[in-house]
Amino acid sequence: MSILSNWRKNKNKKRQNDNYRQELDRQKPENQVILRNIDENIFRIKGELGNSSDLVFRDFKLGSLRGTAIYIDGLADNQMISDFFLESISDSKVDSNQNLFEVLMRKTIGLGNIQTITNWNEVFDSFLSGNTLFFLDGYNRAIDVETKGWEKRAITEPTSQLSIRGPRDSFTETIRTNTALIRRRIKSPNLWLEPMKIGTVTQTDIGIMYIKGIANEKIVKEVKERLKRIDIDSVLSSGYIEQLIEDQTWTNFPTTYHSERPDIVASQLLEGRVAILVDSSPFVVTVPALFIQFFQSPDDYYSRFDISTAIRLLRILSFFIAFIGPSLYIAATTFHQEMIPTTLLIAIAAQREAVPFPAFVEAFIMEVTFEILREAGLRLPRAVGQAVSIVGALVIGQAAVQAGFVSPVMVIVVSITAIANFSTPVFSMAISARLLRFILMILASILGFYGLLLGITFIMIHLCSLRSFGIPYMMPLAPFSLRGQQDVFIRFPIWAMKNRPKFISKGNLARTGENQKPGPPSQGQDQTNKGDQG
């Protein structure tokens, strides 16, 4: 008889659970409220997460009521939960006449950011983000306590944007660490951070950071609207966001800027740009991005203006060498031999006498070979990758010359081009030059200098047509702005750059005060010093 009653009891419980699940499925997620029965709430959580092994349930007693703390092992700090929450709850003494939920909220739990949640959307967002949820039997709401405590990478030195005199810290994969690194540099209440979640499955935390009163409100609004329009299941890196918010997809040039250096992001925020931080990504995206911005290095502002200007001009020259170097050689040796000095032309002809390929095929073979070696060097372990890329280039280049596939002068041209390409501070701009170089090589092999100039003209027209969040990509060169030239090819002294770029910032444009130019002491101070010495 007892077996039959137990069977009926289990069957009725199963039917109740099935009816409860069907009722929840019929409701919209935002309307699915937490129930008063703690067992039904636990059943819902276990069902949604498939009874996952990293889901932890810790029961406790508060007066006469039963409660449960729920968190995910690995995302929450177990030590904090045990020492500061569960231990304090078990030691607390409450009166049966008191509101036990309020006691738990205000007196018992004394650590962390605490809030009350009432629907299931907030429940899953909470403990899947590393928080701990406290359920009390008889209450249709839960307590959300911030207990994030997962393992994270320490702050290390930047690897892709090195600096001689700049800071040595870089962003990590934790968004809260990244926001702290920026706030350490900009201690202003006007530095605003607005949170957002993107990704229907990943629910990735996004942060929009800008300086109120300096950033252009239209750009800030445009950034928010573009981020809100994103409808995707996953965002695993800031690269996802870049591709979904850029102005122009069909372009080889980057229209957003990303950096792993907090000092670069802080300086761009101070110019009026907007930063987009993505959890689990060590790169922060800033918009709008301008063409000349990709040739500016952090050391340009940590050194004297004359040194910085000379190095920046050398950097821009290196970009053009990497961009058109092989194309110039192909056009000159194929169509315009009269433009080469006679002695040099004879030397080149002698070297190419045994080469069976035209200059274009010769350059194409060497460029593709070098790109393969570079890619292999990046993918191999760090200790082996550099040796393979360097030794491979030397061995293959020497073997190709001896075998008669290429001439020695072509090896020199390709080597100089590759080295010049590494001078570009930002990888996204450097790889654009690498890809467009092949197109210019094809045009130069067909039409010579005419084809090369035609390709450069079309690229310049394309650059002038690009925009980044409404700002012309070639500003302040096209359209031309005389005031904006103080930080383009020539970096003016810090004291002379009095205003922020007007085409980016529409708020407070003043950057420095009056009479900031350094100089010797005034005449009165000089006489005082002489009197003191006497």
C-alpha positions as CSV (number, residue, x, y, z in Angstrom):
1,M,0.0,0.0,0.0
2,S,2.9,2.3,0.9
3,I,4.5,1.6,-2.5
4,L,1.4,2.5,-4.3
5,S,0.9,5.8,-2.4
6,N,4.6,6.8,-3.0
7,W,4.1,6.0,-6.7
8,R,1.0,8.2,-6.9
9,K,2.8,10.9,-4.9
10,N,5.7,11.0,-7.3
11,K,3.4,10.9,-10.3
12,N,1.5,13.9,-9.0
13,K,4.7,15.8,-8.3
14,K,5.9,15.1,-11.8
15,R,2.6,16.3,-13.2
16,Q,2.9,19.5,-11.2
17,N,6.4,20.0,-12.4
18,D,5.4,19.5,-16.0
19,N,2.5,21.9,-15.6
20,Y,4.8,24.4,-14.0
21,R,7.3,24.1,-16.9
22,Q,4.6,24.5,-19.5
23,E,3.3,27.6,-17.7
24,L,6.8,29.1,-17.6
25,D,7.3,28.4,-21.3
26,R,4.1,30.2,-22.2
27,Q,5.3,33.4,-20.4
28,K,7.8,35.9,-21.8
29,P,11.2,35.8,-20.2
30,E,10.8,39.3,-18.7
31,N,7.4,38.3,-17.2
32,Q,8.6,35.1,-15.6
33,V,8.6,36.1,-11.9
34,I,10.3,34.3,-9.1
35,L,7.9,32.0,-7.2
36,R,7.4,31.8,-3.4
37,N,8.2,28.1,-3.3
38,I,11.9,27.6,-3.1
39,D,11.8,24.1,-4.4
40,E,10.1,25.2,-7.6
41,N,12.8,27.9,-8.0
42,I,15.6,25.4,-7.6
43,F,13.9,23.0,-10.0
44,R,13.7,25.8,-12.6
45,I,17.4,26.7,-12.2
46,K,18.5,23.0,-12.5
47,G,16.3,22.5,-15.5
48,E,17.6,25.5,-17.4
49,L,21.2,24.7,-16.7
50,G,20.9,21.0,-17.3
51,N,21.8,20.2,-13.7
52,S,25.4,21.3,-14.5
53,S,28.1,20.0,-12.1
54,D,29.6,23.5,-11.5
55,L,26.2,24.8,-10.1
56,V,26.5,25.0,-6.3
57,F,23.5,25.0,-3.9
58,R,24.2,25.9,-0.2
59,D,21.3,25.5,2.2
60,F,21.0,27.6,5.3
61,K,18.4,28.4,8.0
62,L,17.3,31.9,9.0
63,G,15.0,31.7,11.9
64,S,12.3,29.2,11.0
65,L,12.7,29.7,7.2
66,R,14.8,27.7,4.8
67,G,17.1,29.5,2.4
68,T,19.5,28.5,-0.4
69,A,22.5,30.3,-1.8
70,I,23.2,29.5,-5.5
71,Y,26.4,30.3,-7.4
72,I,28.6,28.8,-10.1
73,D,31.9,27.4,-9.0
74,G,34.8,29.0,-10.8
75,L,32.9,32.3,-11.4
76,A,32.2,33.2,-7.8
77,D,34.6,33.6,-4.9
78,N,34.0,30.6,-2.7
79,Q,36.0,32.0,0.2
80,M,34.0,35.2,0.3
81,I,30.7,33.3,0.2
82,S,31.7,31.0,3.0
83,D,33.4,33.5,5.3
84,F,31.3,36.6,4.9
85,F,27.9,35.4,3.9
86,L,27.0,31.9,5.0
87,E,28.9,32.1,8.2
88,S,27.2,35.4,9.2
89,I,23.8,34.1,8.2
90,S,24.2,31.0,10.4
91,D,25.4,33.1,13.4
92,S,22.6,35.7,13.1
93,K,19.7,35.8,15.6
94,V,16.4,37.0,14.3
95,D,13.0,37.5,15.8
96,S,10.0,35.6,14.3
97,N,8.1,38.9,14.0
98,Q,10.7,40.5,11.8
99,N,10.7,40.6,8.0
100,L,13.4,38.0,7.5
101,F,14.1,39.1,3.9
102,E,14.8,42.6,5.1
103,V,17.0,41.3,7.9
104,L,19.0,39.3,5.4
105,M,19.3,42.4,3.1
106,R,20.3,45.0,5.6
107,K,21.9,43.4,8.6
108,T,23.2,39.9,7.9
109,I,24.9,40.3,4.6
110,G,27.6,43.0,5.1
111,L,29.8,42.8,2.0
112,G,29.4,43.4,-1.7
113,N,27.0,45.2,-4.0
114,I,23.5,44.0,-3.0
115,Q,20.2,44.3,-4.9
116,T,16.8,42.7,-5.1
117,I,15.7,40.9,-8.2
118,T,12.2,39.6,-9.1
119,N,12.3,37.9,-12.5
120,W,14.1,35.1,-14.1
121,N,15.9,37.2,-16.7
122,E,17.8,38.9,-13.9
123,V,18.4,35.5,-12.1
124,F,20.3,33.9,-14.9
125,D,22.2,37.1,-15.8
126,S,23.3,37.4,-12.1
127,F,24.9,34.1,-11.3
128,L,26.1,33.5,-14.8
129,S,28.1,36.7,-14.3
130,G,29.7,35.4,-11.0
131,N,27.2,36.7,-8.5
132,T,25.5,34.7,-5.7
133,L,21.7,34.5,-5.3
134,F,19.9,34.0,-2.0
135,F,16.4,32.5,-2.1
136,L,14.1,32.5,1.0
137,D,11.2,30.1,1.2
138,G,8.0,32.2,1.1
139,Y,9.4,35.2,-0.8
140,N,8.9,35.8,-4.5
141,R,12.2,37.7,-4.9
142,A,15.9,37.0,-4.4
143,I,19.0,38.8,-3.1
144,D,21.7,39.3,-5.6
145,V,25.2,39.8,-4.1
146,E,28.3,40.6,-6.2
147,T,30.8,37.8,-5.5
148,K,32.8,37.7,-8.8
149,G,36.1,35.9,-8.2
150,W,37.2,34.0,-11.3
151,E,40.9,33.6,-12.2
152,K,42.2,36.4,-14.4
153,R,45.5,37.3,-16.1
154,A,47.7,39.8,-14.4
155,I,48.5,43.2,-15.9
156,T,51.6,42.7,-18.1
157,E,53.6,44.8,-20.5
158,P,52.1,45.5,-24.0
159,T,53.2,43.1,-26.7
160,S,51.9,44.8,-29.9
161,Q,52.4,48.5,-29.2
162,L,55.7,48.9,-27.5
163,S,57.0,52.2,-26.1
164,I,60.4,53.4,-24.9
165,R,59.4,56.0,-22.4
166,G,55.7,55.2,-21.9
167,P,54.0,53.1,-19.2
168,R,54.4,49.4,-19.1
169,D,50.9,48.3,-18.3
170,S,48.3,46.9,-20.7
171,F,44.7,45.9,-20.7
172,T,43.6,42.4,-19.6
173,E,40.6,40.3,-20.4
174,T,38.6,41.6,-17.5
175,I,36.5,44.7,-18.2
176,R,36.5,46.0,-14.6
177,T,40.3,45.9,-14.6
178,N,40.4,47.8,-17.9
179,T,38.1,50.5,-16.6
180,A,40.2,50.9,-13.5
181,L,43.4,51.4,-15.6
182,I,41.7,54.2,-17.5
183,R,40.2,55.9,-14.4
184,R,43.7,55.9,-12.8
185,R,44.8,58.2,-15.6
186,I,41.6,60.4,-15.8
187,K,40.4,61.2,-12.3
188,S,37.4,63.2,-13.4
189,P,33.8,62.8,-12.4
190,N,33.0,63.6,-16.1
191,L,34.4,60.3,-17.2
192,W,31.2,58.4,-17.7
193,L,30.9,54.6,-18.2
194,E,27.6,53.2,-19.5
195,P,27.1,49.4,-19.4
196,M,25.4,47.3,-22.0
197,K,25.0,43.6,-22.8
198,I,25.4,42.2,-26.3
199,G,25.0,38.6,-27.5
200,T,21.8,36.6,-27.0
201,V,23.8,33.6,-25.9
202,T,27.1,35.0,-24.5
203,Q,25.5,38.1,-22.8
204,T,28.9,39.8,-23.1
205,D,29.4,42.9,-20.9
206,I,30.1,46.1,-23.0
207,G,31.2,49.4,-21.6
208,I,30.8,52.8,-23.4
209,M,33.3,55.3,-21.9
210,Y,33.6,59.0,-22.8
211,I,34.2,62.3,-21.1
212,K,31.0,64.3,-20.6
213,G,31.5,67.9,-21.9
214,I,34.4,67.0,-24.2
215,A,33.0,64.2,-26.4
216,N,30.7,65.1,-29.2
217,E,27.1,64.2,-28.0
218,K,26.2,63.2,-31.6
219,I,29.0,60.7,-31.8
220,V,28.1,59.3,-28.4
221,K,24.5,58.9,-29.5
222,E,25.5,57.3,-32.8
223,V,27.8,54.8,-30.9
224,K,24.9,53.8,-28.6
225,E,22.5,53.4,-31.5
226,R,24.8,51.2,-33.5
227,L,25.6,49.0,-30.5
228,K,21.8,48.6,-29.7
229,R,21.1,47.5,-33.3
230,I,23.5,44.6,-33.0
231,D,21.6,41.3,-32.9
232,I,24.0,38.4,-32.7
233,D,24.3,35.3,-30.6
234,S,27.9,35.8,-29.4
235,V,30.5,38.5,-28.9
236,L,33.8,36.9,-28.0
237,S,36.2,39.8,-28.7
238,S,36.2,43.5,-29.5
239,G,36.9,42.4,-33.1
240,Y,33.2,41.4,-33.4
241,I,32.1,44.8,-32.3
242,E,34.5,46.6,-34.8
243,Q,33.0,44.7,-37.7
244,L,29.4,45.4,-36.7
245,I,29.7,49.1,-36.1
246,E,32.1,50.3,-38.8
247,D,30.8,52.8,-41.4
248,Q,32.1,51.0,-44.5
249,T,32.6,47.2,-44.8
250,W,34.0,47.2,-48.3
251,T,37.3,48.9,-47.6
252,N,40.7,47.7,-46.9
253,F,41.5,50.5,-44.4
254,P,40.5,50.3,-40.7
255,T,37.8,52.9,-39.7
256,T,38.0,52.0,-36.0
257,Y,41.0,52.1,-33.8
258,H,41.9,49.5,-31.2
259,S,44.7,49.5,-28.6
260,E,45.9,47.4,-25.7
261,R,47.6,50.5,-24.0
262,P,45.6,52.4,-21.4
263,D,47.6,55.6,-22.0
264,I,46.6,55.7,-25.7
265,V,42.9,55.2,-24.9
266,A,43.1,57.9,-22.1
267,S,44.7,60.3,-24.5
268,Q,42.0,59.7,-27.2
269,L,39.3,60.1,-24.6
270,L,40.8,63.5,-23.7
271,E,40.5,64.4,-27.4
272,G,36.8,63.7,-27.4
273,R,36.7,60.2,-28.7
274,V,34.5,57.4,-27.4
275,A,35.9,54.1,-26.1
276,I,34.2,50.7,-26.3
277,L,35.3,48.1,-23.8
278,V,34.4,44.5,-24.3
279,D,34.7,41.9,-21.5
280,S,37.1,39.0,-22.3
281,S,39.1,41.2,-24.8
282,P,42.4,42.9,-24.0
283,F,41.9,45.5,-26.8
284,V,39.7,48.6,-26.4
285,V,38.1,50.1,-29.5
286,T,38.0,53.9,-29.9
287,V,35.9,55.9,-32.4
288,P,36.0,57.9,-34.6
289,A,39.3,56.9,-36.2
290,L,41.3,59.0,-38.7
291,F,43.9,58.0,-41.2
292,I,46.8,60.0,-39.7
293,Q,46.0,58.6,-36.3
294,F,47.4,55.2,-37.3
295,F,50.9,56.7,-37.7
296,Q,51.0,58.3,-34.3
297,S,53.0,56.5,-31.6
298,P,52.8,57.0,-27.8
299,D,56.5,58.0,-27.8
300,D,55.6,61.0,-30.0
301,Y,54.2,62.7,-27.0
302,Y,56.7,61.5,-24.4
303,S,59.7,63.0,-26.3
304,R,60.6,66.4,-27.6
305,F,58.6,67.7,-30.5
306,D,61.6,67.9,-32.9
307,I,62.6,64.3,-32.3
308,S,59.0,63.1,-32.5
309,T,58.4,65.0,-35.8
310,A,61.5,63.5,-37.4
311,I,60.5,59.9,-36.4
312,R,56.9,60.4,-37.5
313,L,58.0,61.6,-40.9
314,L,60.3,58.6,-41.2
315,R,57.4,56.4,-40.2
316,I,55.2,57.9,-42.9
317,L,58.0,57.5,-45.5
318,S,58.4,53.9,-44.5
319,F,54.7,53.3,-45.0
320,F,54.9,54.6,-48.6
321,I,58.0,52.5,-49.2
322,A,56.1,49.4,-48.0
323,F,53.1,50.5,-50.1
324,I,54.7,51.1,-53.5
325,G,58.3,49.8,-53.3
326,P,57.9,46.6,-55.4
327,S,55.6,48.3,-57.8
328,L,58.2,51.0,-58.5
329,Y,60.8,48.4,-59.2
330,I,58.5,46.4,-61.5
331,A,57.4,49.5,-63.5
332,A,61.0,50.8,-63.8
333,T,62.5,47.6,-65.0
334,T,59.7,46.5,-67.3
335,F,58.6,49.8,-69.0
336,H,60.7,52.7,-68.0
337,Q,64.4,51.5,-68.2
338,E,65.4,55.0,-69.4
339,M,64.6,56.4,-65.9
340,I,67.2,54.1,-64.3
341,P,70.9,55.3,-64.2
342,T,72.9,53.5,-66.9
343,T,75.4,51.9,-64.5
344,L,72.6,50.7,-62.2
345,L,70.6,49.4,-65.2
346,I,73.6,47.4,-66.5
347,A,74.1,45.9,-63.0
348,I,70.4,44.9,-62.8
349,A,70.4,43.5,-66.3
350,A,73.4,41.4,-65.5
351,Q,71.8,40.0,-62.4
352,R,68.5,39.2,-64.2
353,E,70.2,37.6,-67.1
354,A,69.8,34.1,-65.7
355,V,66.3,34.7,-64.2
356,P,63.6,33.0,-66.4
357,F,60.7,35.1,-65.0
358,P,59.6,38.7,-65.7
359,A,59.9,41.2,-62.8
360,F,56.3,40.8,-61.7
361,V,56.5,37.0,-61.3
362,E,59.8,37.4,-59.6
363,A,58.4,40.0,-57.1
364,F,55.2,38.0,-56.6
365,I,57.1,34.8,-55.7
366,M,59.3,36.6,-53.2
367,E,56.4,38.6,-51.6
368,V,54.2,35.5,-51.2
369,T,57.1,33.5,-49.8
370,F,57.9,36.2,-47.3
371,E,54.2,36.5,-46.2
372,I,54.2,32.7,-45.6
373,L,57.3,32.9,-43.5
374,R,55.8,35.8,-41.5
375,E,52.6,34.0,-40.9
376,A,54.4,30.8,-39.9
377,G,56.6,32.8,-37.5
378,L,53.4,34.2,-35.7
379,R,51.8,30.8,-35.3
380,L,54.8,28.9,-34.1
381,P,55.8,28.9,-30.4
382,R,57.6,32.2,-29.6
383,A,61.0,30.6,-28.9
384,V,60.9,28.9,-32.3
385,G,58.9,31.4,-34.4
386,Q,61.5,34.1,-34.6
387,A,64.3,31.7,-35.5
388,V,62.2,30.1,-38.2
389,S,61.2,33.3,-39.9
390,I,64.7,34.8,-39.9
391,V,66.6,31.7,-40.8
392,G,63.9,30.8,-43.4
393,A,64.1,34.1,-45.1
394,L,67.9,34.0,-45.3
395,V,68.1,30.4,-46.5
396,I,65.3,30.6,-49.0
397,G,66.5,34.0,-50.3
398,Q,70.0,32.7,-50.8
399,A,68.8,29.4,-52.3
400,A,66.4,31.2,-54.7
401,V,69.2,33.5,-55.9
402,Q,71.6,30.6,-56.5
403,A,69.0,28.6,-58.3
404,G,68.2,31.5,-60.6
405,F,64.6,32.0,-59.6
406,V,65.1,35.6,-58.5
407,S,67.8,38.2,-58.8
408,P,69.8,39.6,-55.8
409,V,68.3,43.1,-56.3
410,M,64.8,41.7,-56.0
411,V,65.7,40.1,-52.6
412,I,66.9,43.6,-51.5
413,V,63.7,45.3,-52.7
414,V,61.4,42.8,-50.9
415,S,63.5,42.9,-47.7
416,I,63.4,46.7,-47.5
417,T,59.7,46.6,-48.2
418,A,59.1,44.1,-45.4
419,I,61.2,46.0,-42.9
420,A,59.5,49.3,-43.8
421,N,56.2,47.7,-43.2
422,F,57.1,46.9,-39.6
423,S,57.6,50.6,-39.0
424,T,53.8,51.3,-39.0
425,P,52.7,51.4,-35.3
426,V,49.3,49.8,-35.8
427,F,49.0,46.4,-37.3
428,S,45.6,47.0,-38.9
429,M,47.1,49.7,-41.1
430,A,50.3,47.8,-41.8
431,I,48.3,44.8,-43.1
432,S,46.2,47.1,-45.4
433,A,49.4,48.2,-47.1
434,R,50.6,44.6,-47.5
435,L,47.3,43.6,-49.2
436,L,47.1,46.7,-51.5
437,R,50.7,46.2,-52.5
438,F,49.8,43.2,-54.6
439,I,47.1,45.2,-56.5
440,L,49.6,48.0,-57.3
441,M,52.2,45.4,-58.4
442,I,49.6,44.0,-61.0
443,L,48.8,47.5,-62.3
444,A,52.5,48.4,-62.5
445,S,53.2,45.2,-64.5
446,I,50.5,46.1,-67.0
447,L,50.8,49.9,-67.5
448,G,54.0,50.8,-65.7
449,F,54.1,54.1,-63.9
450,Y,50.7,55.0,-65.5
451,G,49.1,52.0,-63.8
452,L,50.8,52.8,-60.5
453,L,49.6,56.4,-60.5
454,L,46.1,55.2,-61.6
455,G,46.0,52.8,-58.6
456,I,47.3,55.4,-56.2
457,T,44.7,57.9,-57.5
458,F,41.8,55.5,-57.0
459,I,43.1,54.7,-53.4
460,M,43.2,58.4,-52.6
461,I,39.7,58.9,-53.9
462,H,38.5,56.0,-51.8
463,L,40.3,57.3,-48.7
464,C,38.6,60.7,-49.1
465,S,35.2,59.1,-49.5
466,L,35.5,57.1,-46.2
467,R,34.0,58.3,-42.9
468,S,34.3,57.1,-39.4
469,F,31.1,57.8,-37.4
470,G,30.3,60.8,-39.6
471,I,33.9,62.3,-39.5
472,P,35.8,62.4,-42.8
473,Y,38.5,59.8,-42.6
474,M,41.3,62.0,-44.1
475,M,40.6,64.9,-41.7
476,P,42.4,67.3,-41.2
477,L,44.0,66.8,-44.6
478,A,40.8,66.5,-46.7
479,P,38.9,68.6,-46.0
480,F,41.9,70.7,-45.1
481,S,42.0,72.3,-41.6
482,L,44.9,74.7,-40.9
483,R,44.5,74.5,-37.2
484,G,44.4,70.7,-37.3
485,Q,47.9,70.5,-38.8
486,Q,49.6,70.9,-35.4
487,D,49.6,67.1,-34.9
488,V,49.6,65.6,-38.4
489,F,53.0,65.5,-40.1
490,I,54.7,67.9,-37.7
491,R,54.0,67.4,-34.0
492,F,53.9,70.9,-32.4
493,P,55.2,71.3,-28.9
494,I,52.8,70.4,-26.1
495,W,52.4,74.0,-25.0
496,A,51.5,75.0,-28.6
497,M,48.7,72.5,-28.9
498,K,46.2,74.6,-27.0
499,N,43.0,73.2,-28.3
500,R,41.5,69.8,-29.0
501,P,40.7,68.7,-32.5
502,K,37.6,70.8,-33.3
503,F,36.3,68.2,-35.9
504,I,36.1,65.6,-33.1
505,S,35.3,67.4,-29.9
506,K,32.4,69.8,-29.8
507,G,32.6,70.6,-26.1
508,N,35.4,72.0,-24.0
509,L,38.1,72.7,-26.6
510,A,40.7,74.2,-24.3
511,R,43.6,71.9,-23.6
512,T,46.2,74.2,-22.0
513,G,46.2,77.5,-20.3
514,E,47.8,80.8,-21.3
515,N,51.5,81.5,-21.1
516,Q,52.6,77.8,-21.1
517,K,55.6,78.4,-23.3
518,P,58.8,77.5,-21.3
519,G,61.6,80.0,-21.1
520,P,64.4,81.5,-18.9
521,P,63.4,83.3,-15.7
522,S,62.2,86.8,-15.9
523,Q,64.6,89.8,-15.4
524,G,63.5,90.4,-11.8
525,Q,64.0,86.7,-10.8
526,D,67.4,86.8,-12.4
527,Q,68.5,89.8,-10.4
528,T,67.2,88.2,-7.2
529,N,69.2,85.1,-7.9
530,K,72.3,87.1,-8.4
531,G,71.8,88.9,-5.1
532,D,71.3,85.7,-3.3
533,Q,74.5,84.3,-4.7
534,G,76.4,87.5,-3.6
